[in-house]
Amino acid sequence: MGARPTSIFRFPAFIALCALLAAGRTPASEHPEVWSEVRSPHFIVVGDAGDKKERHIAQQFEQLRAAFHSSFPAFRVDLGQPIVIITVKNEEQMKEWLPPDWAAKSYLHPSGVYISTPERDFVVFRMDPAGEDPYHTLCHEYAHALLHLNFRVLPPWLNEGLAEYLGNCSVGEKEVRVGQIDRNHLRTLAENQLLPLAELFHAQQDSVYYNEENHASLFYAESWVFVHYLVLDPQASAQKLLVKFLAAWQESGDQVEAAKKAFGDTERLDLLMRTYIRQPNLSITQVPAVLESTADAYPERNLSPAEMLVLRGDFYIRLEQSQQGRDILAQASQMEPTLAAAHEAMGFYYYQQKNYDAAIKEAGEAIRLHGPGFQAYFLYGASLLENHSFSPESLQAAQDSLEEAVRRNPAYAPAYFRLSLLYAQNQKKPTEAIAAARRATELEPGSTSYVLNLGDLLVSNFRDSEARVLAENVLRTARTPLEQKSAREILIRIHEHELQGKAKSQ
């Protein structure tokens, strides 16, 4: 549906969930679990610990979001829809949501996991956290999701360094402490010779230094402390070194060149870094958590058993456990045939399976039942297009549905992307096509496919100078051969336009 890349911050797709949950049953009990849902402005918290605890969790995540926004006011901090947070009481309940290898001795048992998919972000969160910093992973991965909202691509050291910097935080009653000291990273830095910053700037995802599986590596430690220095060192902050680097990086796409422009002599910076690390007390910052509303104002309701099955089924489907998720959704529909959310989730299942006729039917039923969300409208319109239903009536129905999706959720990039494709088929709507494509890139700058689509529409409408800027930027920072090929094709078309213009002038 969407195009958000997940290689950086998505946890691996879960495999073979336990048979009890695959069958959609919960353990027998004299006191059945009652799951409640609390909705804050940017999060949906679901749990069975009692609404006061869910409210507290929602408020803490709102504080975290507010602190991230205060730390980097120019950054966007809102995804296209609320993040779903599933709270569980303990490790035993965590196993119900996570794969069987959770029980393996070699498997890390975090207190919470952040899982990002193109359509929805989930958190699974233990209420009895264990360990020195139980929620570091959540904050780190949440930071990655926010960075993706603001940059198409970042150098690996900055991507991981910012995520580690923001990940080391704690939430208080009235403020959030950001940039807390990571003792493990300091230990790693003390026990190893620092990489020259020039080498750090050259590191790519295939570098020997960069290991996504080992967050305790020297690469992560040095990336963290360098970002810590850039943000919190008084001189570095006064000189706006990080801002200068980001501006130079956005302009050139070459991090080595951007580093020279922003930082100057990297050998001198190496010496400053060694001195910075040896300080007895590194700085941290306390960020006031300004909230849009208090926890008492968050609406709360109990979920029916069928609604809880829908949540589980949707969770599994989006993690590529499609058959198990479908079976659970079928049970939910049997329990509550008029539950719009079940039809919407089943529509996504069929969309994922490329069974567009069935997706259209399920999404249409969700709309008929007056489902409160926007995704049923998106699914209906996108499935009509994918089904190659190009009759005037079908195209109009797809347009109406996608326009309703963006009316209900103006921050959902995939709907704008689909609208741009649809408008492009109508020769009377080139301006609307470009505007929709541009909006998709603004909402999801990390999606190269959205950027290339905009470039294609620009060059098709002879707006070559704008198309050239986009294509050259993609070419400089391309992550795959396909991205390089697509960007070069746009540049070739621009060159052909130039040759045609010269021929006409002669």
N, C-alpha and C positions, 0 to 999 in steps of 0.2 A: 504493500500500500504506500508507505512512505519510502524515503530514500536515505534515511539517516544511517551513516555507517556505524557499525557496532563493534568493529575489531578492537578499538581502543578501550572501551569501557563496558562492554557487555560481558557478563559472566557466561561461560560455556552453556550451551543448551542442555537442559536436564535430560537424563536418560532413565528409562524404565522406572517410573514411580511405583510405589508399593501398591499391591493388588487391592488393598482395602479402599484406598482413595480412588483408584482407577474405577472401581465399581460404584463410586459416589456415595459410600456409606460412612457414617461416623460411628465410633465405638458405642456399644450399648451402655446406657447409664440410667440410674434412677432419676438423675437431674440432667436432662439434655442440655447441651451447650446452647446458649443464646448469644448470637453474634450481633453486635451493634455497629453502626456506621456513624462516624462524626465527620462533618465536612467543614473544613476551614477554607479561607479564600483560595489556597493553592494546593491543598492536600486532601485526600480522602483516607481516613484512618478506620480500619476494620479490625475488630477484636472481640474477645469474649471475657475481658478482664473487668468490665464495668465502664460506663461511659466517662467517669471522671478521669480514669487513667488514659483512655483514648483521647480525651480533650487535652490532657497534659502533653501527650506525645505530639498531637497536632500543633499545639502552641510552641513546643520546642523546635519542630521543623520550620514553623513560620519564623521563629527567631533566627534560626540558621540562615534561611533565605534572606531575611532582612540584613543580617550581618554581612553576607556575601555581597549584597547590593551596596551596602555602606562602604565596604572595603574597596570595591571597584564600581563607582557610581555610573560609569559609562557602559557597563556590561548589561546586557539583557539577562534577566533571571527567571523568566517565566516560559515554561514549555507550552506546547499547544493545548494541553489539558492537565488537570490535576494529577499529581503522582499518587498512586494507590499504595498505601502503607498497610501491610498485614501484620498485626501484632500477635505474637504467640507467647504463651506463658513461660515455657521452659524448653530445654533441649529436646525432650520427648515430642513436644508438639511441633518443634522445628523440623523433626524428621518427617512429619506428615506432609510438609511442603517441599522438602528437599530430597534428592535421590538416595537410593539405598546405600551408595558408597559413603554417605554421611557416617555410617557406622564403622567404616574402615579406619584402622589405626593411623594410616598415613594421611588421612583426609583432614584438612584444617577445618575446625569447627568455629566459624566466626559468630559473633553475637548478632550480626545482621548482614544482609547482602542487598546490594543494589543491582537491579537487573533492568537494562534498558533495551527496548525494542523500538522499531520505527513508529509503532502505533501507540505505545503506552509504556510508561516507566513504573516498575514495581519495587517496593522495598519489603523484605521479610525481616522482621525485627523482634528479637527476644526481649521480654520484659524483665528477665533476670540476668542482666549482662554479666559476663565474666572477663577477667583479664585487665591489664593495666590501662588500655585505651580501647574499649570494646567497640566503639563506633567509628574508629578511624576509617575503616573500609567504606562505610556508608558516606561519610563526608568526602572522601577522596573520589569516589565514583560519581557522587552528586556534582562535585566540582567539574569533573570531566563533561557531564551532561550540559552544564552551564557554559563551559568553554566552547562546546560544539555549537551552541546557539549564537556565538559571537565571532567565530573564526572558521573559515573553510578548512584551514590546516594550520598547525603550529609546529615549530621545531620540537623534536621529542623532549629535549631538556626543559623547555619552557612549559610544554603540555604537562609533563609529569611533575615538574617543580612547583607549578601553580597548584596542581591537585594535591600535592603533599603539603604545601603551605596552608591551603584552606582546610585540608583534612585534619590537621593538627589543631583542633579547636575544642572548646567545651562551652556548653550552654548553661548560663546562670539564670536567675530570676529576672534580671533587668538588663543584662548585657551578655555578649558572647565574647569569649577570649579567643582571638585569632592569632595564628603564628606561634602557637605554643612550641616549646622546645621538644624535639624528638630525640630522646636519649639514645635510641638504637642507631639513628643516623649519626649522631655525634660520636658514638663508639666506633662506627664504621670509618668515619673520617679520621679518627685518632689512630686507628690501627692500620691504615693504608696511606700510601703516598697519593696525594691529590692528582687528578688528571689536570693537565694544563687546560685552561678554559678554551683555548683554540681547538683542542681535541673534543671537548664537550660540545662545542658548536658544530663540529663536523659529524657528530654521531647521528646516525639514522636508525630506523627501526630494525634494520638488519645488522647493526653494529655489534661487535663483540661486547661492547660496554652495556648495551641496552638489552635488558631481559625483563619482559613483562611479568614473567612468573616469579621473579625474585625481587620483591620490593625492598629488600634489605641490601641491595647491591650498591657498590660505590657510585654508579651512575645516578640512582635515585637519591642517595644521600647528598651528593654534590649538587645535583639539580635543585634539591630542596633548599640547601643552605645558600645557594647563589640567589634564588628567588627571595629568600628571607632577607638577604643583604639588600637586594634591589628595592624591596618594599619598605623595610624597617630601619635600615641604616640612615641616620639623619642626613649625611652628605649625599648619598645615593638618591634618597627621596627628594631632597631639595633640587638636585640636578635633573630629576625626572628621567633617570636612565632607562627604566622599564618602558615608560611612555615613548621615549625616543626610539628604543629598539623596535617596539611594535609598529611605530609609524614607518620606520625604515624597512622593516620586514614586509609590511603590507605593500610598500612601493616596489621593492625589488624582488621579493620571493627568495632571496639569497641570504641565509642567516649569517654566513661569514662576513659578507659585505655589510649587512645590517649591524653586526656586532662592531665592526671597525668604525662605522659611522656613529653609533650610539655610545660605545665604550672607549673608543680610542685604542690606546696601547694595552693589549690584553696581558702582556707580561707584567705590567705595573698592576693590573687588576688582579693577577694571580697573587701578588704579594699582599694586596689589600685583603684578599679572601683569607689567606693564611692567618693574618692578624685578626680578622673578624671572628674566625672560628675559635681562636684562643681566648676570646673574651670570657671572663668568669660568669657573666650574666648577659645572655643575649636578650634583646628586647622582645616583648610581645605587645599586642595592642588589645584594648577592650573596646568593643564596638557596641554602642547602644542598640538595643533591639526595638525598633519602632514598629509596632504591629498595627494592622488595619482594623482589627477588632479584638476583643478579649475572648478568651476561651469559653466563657459562659454564654457568649452569643453564637457559638458554632451550633448549627442545627444537628440534631441527633435522632436516629430512629433504629429500631430493631430490624434485622434482615430476616426474611422468611427462609425456611430451609431451601426452597428452590432458588432464591436469590444468592444464597451462599454457594450452591452448586454452580450457578452461572459464573460466579467469581472464580471458583476453582477451575472450571472448564475453560474459561477464557484465559486464565493464567497458563494452563498447560498448552493450549493451542498456540499461544504467542511464543512459547518456548519450544515449539516444534514437536510437542507430544500430541500430535493432531488427533490420532484415533482415540486416545484416552480422553482427551478433552471433548471430542464429539460425543462419546458415550455418556459423559457426565451431563453435557448440555441436553442430550435426549431425555435423560431422567428428569432434568429440571422442567422441560417442556411438558412431560407427562404429568408432573405434579401441578404445574401452573400453565395451562395451555395459552393463556392470554398475557403471559409475562413478556413484555416487549424486549427486555434486555436479553432473554434467552434466544429470541429470533435474531436479534442484532449480532450476538456472538456467534450463532450458527451461520449467519450470513458471512461473517469474516472467515469462518472455517472453510466454507465453500469457495470463497474468493481466493483463499490461500491455495486451495486445491485446483484452481482454475476451472471450477464448475460454475460458470457465470450465470447460467439459467437458474440454478438452485440459489445462488447468492442473491440474484434479483428478487426471487420469490420470498426469501427469508427477510431481506432488507425491506421489501415492500410491506410485508406483514408487520414488521417492527414499526414502520411509519404509520400504518393503519391503526395500530394499537396506541398511537400517540406516545411513543417513547420520548423521554425528555432530552436525549442527547442529539448530537450532530452526526455521529458516525454512520447511522443507518442511511441518512441522506447521502453521505459520501459514498458508502458502499453501493447504493442503488445507482448513482450516476456513474461511478467508476466501472461498475460491472457492465452497464449498458455499453460503455465505450470499449471495454476489453472484449465484449461479446460481438464486436463489429456490427452493432445494430445501428447502421448509418442511415436509416430512413429519416426523413425530416421530422417525423413524430418522435422517434427514439432520440435523436439528437436534441430536440427541444426538451424532452423529458429529462435527459441527462443534464442539460444546462440548468433547468429549473432546480433539480435536486442538488447539484453541486453549489449553485448560488445560495440555496437554502442552508447548505452545510457551512459556508463561510459567513452567512448572516448569523447563524447560531454560534459559530466559533471563528472569529476573525483572525485567530492566531494559528490556524491549522494549515501548514504549508502544503501537504499533499493535495488538498482540495484546490488551491490556487494553481498548482502545477497542472492538474487535470483540466481545469478551466482554460488554462493557456493553450493546451493542445486542442481543446474543443473550439475555442474562439479562432484559432489559427486556421481551422477548416472553413471558416466563414470569411470570405474576402472582404466583407464589410466591417470586420472587427479586428484589424491589425493592431490598433492602439490598445484595445482591451486585452488582446493576447499578450502584448509586451508588458502591460501593466500587471497582469496576473502573474506572468513569469517572474517579473522583478520582485513582486511581493513574496513569492515562494523563496527566492534566493535571500531576501532580507530575513525571513523567518528561519530558514535553514541554510545558512552560509556554508555549512559543512557538507552539503550535498553537491557534489560536482555535477551530477546529472541535471540538477536544476540550473546551475550556472551555464552549462553547455546548451541547455534548451533555450535560455535567454539569449545566448550568443547566436544561436541558429536563427531565432526570430528576428534579432536585430539585423543580421546580414541579409536575411530574406527580404527585409524592408529597406535595404540600402542605408542602414545606419551603421556604416562600416567603422567609423572611428570608435564608437562605443563597443562594437563587437570585437575590435582588435584588442582593446584594453582587457576585456574579459578573457579572450583566447590566450593572449600572451601570459596573463597571470596564471591560468590553468596550466599552461605549458611549463612555466617555471617551477610550479609546485606539484606537478602531476605525480600521483601515487601508483598509477598502473599504466601499462602500454596503451590500453584502450583510451584512457584519458588523454594521453599524448596524441594519439591518432585523431581523436575527435577534435582536439584543439587545432591541430595542424590543418584539418579539413576546413575549418572555419577560416583560417588564415589564407588557405588556397583560394577559397571563394572570394575573399576580399581582394586578393591579387587579381583574380579574373575580372572583378568589377573595375579595377584600376586600368587593366588592359583594354576593356571595352570602352571606358571613358576616353582613353588616349586615341583609340581608333576612331571614335566619333568626332573628336576635335580635329582630326587631320583632314 
